[in-house]
């Protein structure tokens, strides 16, 4: 009965667009997966008990939380930074400060997939944050497949994107939206095996995915709900505005609305629930060594 009452209260509050704090969750960046019933899985790169501030070397790797969306339980580090095997120092040695940042996790077939930026320390010693690919059969045990291969391989950038979409059918199987490739937002596509290609213009230049009206685009997040693609982003750092858009094909986006935010805000993480509702986690404030989140229902 208590759980039912909580769910009814949550649905009622979300209907009116209020932000509901997520308790016991830590991390500037997050992704959400809906499980059975009232259970959710939330992924971050921070724990609620950091020994050092995160972002920073206090980020232990990709972490997982399970339970109620507004009060999940910390399950620990599921992909430690130590599994990264392709972030090197200037002398060619494997960096002791290699780390995951901005992880985004999604369900795919019988398992899970993830994209995370890999850095050489924080701030990054070589000013790079490059997307890398991970897979898991259960969301707890992860295999690291390395930095993106294919067209983006070898490109030096500092990316902040978290816009991962898994297609239910057809090709490409995966879409990833991010900054760092010479446009506000680039779209990378893959049919699997960590081989990625860019969405390009007819002249073969990388296509600008950010819609008209977006003055900047960092911390991109994406979701597909009811066959419609949604893309959100923060405008700059420090963040002063969140921008939202939609698309029928995942390529040509139309700006929907802009939200002015105070300087303590950071990013929006979109997710869908039962392919019916578009929702988001929003960064609310920084307290001590932990970024806090709130969940909100988004109008479509």
N, C-alpha and C positions, 0 to 999 in steps of 0.2 A: 504493500500500500504506500509506503514512504517513497519507493522508487517511482511509482505511478504518479504520485502527487508532485514529485520533483520534475518529472517529464512534462506534466501538464503545465506547471509553472514556467518551465523553460520554453515550451512551445508558445505559451501566451506572451512571454516577454519578447521572444524573437520575432513574433508577428508584428510587434510595434517597433522593431528595429533597434531595440536597446542592446548595448554591449554588456554581455554577462561575463564576469571574470572567470578565468580558468585557474582553479586553485592547484597548488602543488606542481605547477609546470614552469619550466625555466628554458629560456632560449629566445634570441632575437629572431631566429628563423625557425619555421615549423611547417610540417605537413600532416594531414589528417587522413585516416582511412576508416571508413565505416565498416564495422564488423556485424556480427549477428546481434539482433535485439538492441539493447542500449549500450553495447560495448563499442568503444572506439580505440584505435591505436594512433598515437601522436608521436612524431619523430622530431628530434632536434639535434643540436650538437653541444648541448649543455645539460648538466645535472642540477637538481635543486640544492645540492650540497657541494658547490665548487670549492676547492682549496685555493684557487686563484681566480681572478675575474675572467669571465668569458663574455665577449670575444677576448682572445688572448691565448696564451699557452695553457690556461686553465680549462680550455675546451677539450674534453677527453676523447672525442670521436663522435660517431653517430649514436644517439641515445634513444631509448624507447619508453613510452608511457602507455599503459592500458587502463581502460575503465570508462566511467562516465565522462562525457565530453567536457563537462565543467569541473570535474574533480578526478582526474586520472591518477593512477599510481605509478611511481617510477620503477621501471624494470631493469635499468642499468644500461651500460654501454654495450651495444650490439655489433658495432663495427669500429674497433679501436683505431686510432691514427696509425698504429704500427703496421697495419696491413697494406698501407700505401707503399708501393715499391718503385715509383718512378718520379720522385721529387728529390733532386740532387743539389748539393752545394756546388760552388764555382769550381772546386777541385775534382768534381766527379763523384764524390762520396755521397752515400745516401744520407739525406738530412735527418738529424735527430729531432728537428722541429717541424717535420711534415705534419700536416693536419687537414681535417675536413672542415669545410665551412659551407653554409647555405644548403644543407641537404634537403632534397625533396624526394619522397617515397610514394610509389603507386603500386596497386595490385596489377598483375599481368598474368593471365592464364592461371596456372596452378601455383604461382609464386609471387614474388615481389621484385620490383626493379627500383633503382634509385640513381639520381644524378647528384653529385656533390662537387663543389669547387675544391680543388686541392691547392694548398698554400705551403710555402716554405717559411713557416713562422708567422707571427702576427704582431705588428704589420709584416707583410710578406717581404722577405729579404731581397727578392728579385722583382718585386712589384708585379707578380703574376698570381692569378687565381684562375685555374683552368678546369673546365668541366671534366669529370671522370664518371665512369659507369660501374655500377655494382648490381649484383643479382643475389636473390635469396629464395629458398624454398619455403621458409617459414617466417621471415622477417626478424629472426633472431641471429641466424648464422649467415654471414654475408661473404660473398666472393668478390674480390676487387679485380676488375678487368682493365684498369688503367685509364689514362686520359683519353678523351675522344680521339678516335682514329678516322681516317678518310680525309675529307677536304679540310677540316679544321686542325688536323695534326700539325704540330710544330708552330702554330700561330701563337705568338706571345700576347697575352692580354690579361686584364684583371676583370673577370666577369663577376656579376652579382645575381644572375638570373636563377629563378627557381620554377620556371614554367614548364613542367613536365606533364604531357598528356599521353596516355596509352589508348590507342584506337582499338575498338572492339572487333573490327573487321577491316579488311582491305589493307592498302598500303598508303603511307608508311605505317609501321606498327607504333612508332614513337615519334613524338614531336617535342622539341625543347626550345623554349623562347628565352633569349638572354641578350644582354648588352655586350659590348667589347669588341665587336667585329667591324667597326667603322660606320655603323648605323645605330640609331637609338635602340632598336630591337631587331635582332636577327632570328630567323627560324631555321633550326637544324632538324633534319629528318633522318630516321634510321629504320631499316627493316629487320634489325637485329645484329648481333655479333659486334656491337660497338663500332660500326662503320657508319659515318654521318656525312650527309651532304647538305648544302645550303639551299634554301629557297632563293631563286635568282630571278632577276629581270631578264628581258629578252636580249639585252646586251651582255648577259652573263655576270653583271655586277650583283652583289648581295642585295636582296630586296629589303626595303624598309618596311617592317611589319607594324611599327607604332603608327597609329592612325593620325590623320590631320588634326591638329589642335594640341597634341602632346608636345610640350616644350622640352621635356626630358624624360628618361625612362631607365630606372634602375630597380633592382629587387623585383623583377617581373614574376608574376604568378599566373597560372592558367588553369582552367577547368572546362570540361565539356558536360553540359547538362541539357537533357531533352534535345540533343542533336545540335545545340548551339555552343559555339566556342566563346569563352570569356577570358579576357586578358586584363590584368591590372598591373599598375606599377607606381612606384614613388617617383617624384619628379627630379630630385637632386639630393645632394647631401650637404648640410643637414636638410631633412625633408620638410617641405612646406605644403605639399599637395599630394593627394592620392588621386590617380586617374583610373577610370574604368571604361571598358569597351567590349563590343561583341562582334561576332562574325559568323557567317553561315558556312564558310569553308576553311576556317582556321588560318587564312592567309590575309584576306582583306578585311581589316577591322574598322569599325565605326565607333568614334568616341561617344560615350553615353553621358558621363557626368564627371565633375571634378569635386573633390572634397578638400577644403583647406584644413590643415591640421597644425597643431602646436609643435614646438620644437622637440618635445619629448616623444613624439611618435616616430615610427621607423618604417614599417612595411605591412602589407596585407597579404595573407596567404589564402587563396581561394580553394574551395573543395565542394564537391557535390554530395548530396545525401540521397540514396536510392534513385539516382538519376532524375530527381524531381525538384529538389531545392538547392539553390546556389547559396553557399554560406562562406564564411571567412573567419580566420583568426586574425586579429589586429594587434599590433604591438602597442601597449598602453603606456608603459613608463619603465624607467630603469631604477631599480632599487637595490642598493648594495652591489652585488656581483651577479644579478639575475634580471634579465628582461622579462616582463610579465605580458601575458596575453589575455585577450577577451574574445569571445565568440559572438558573431552577429549574423543575422539573416539578411541577405541582400536582395533587393528588388530586381526582377529580371526584366 
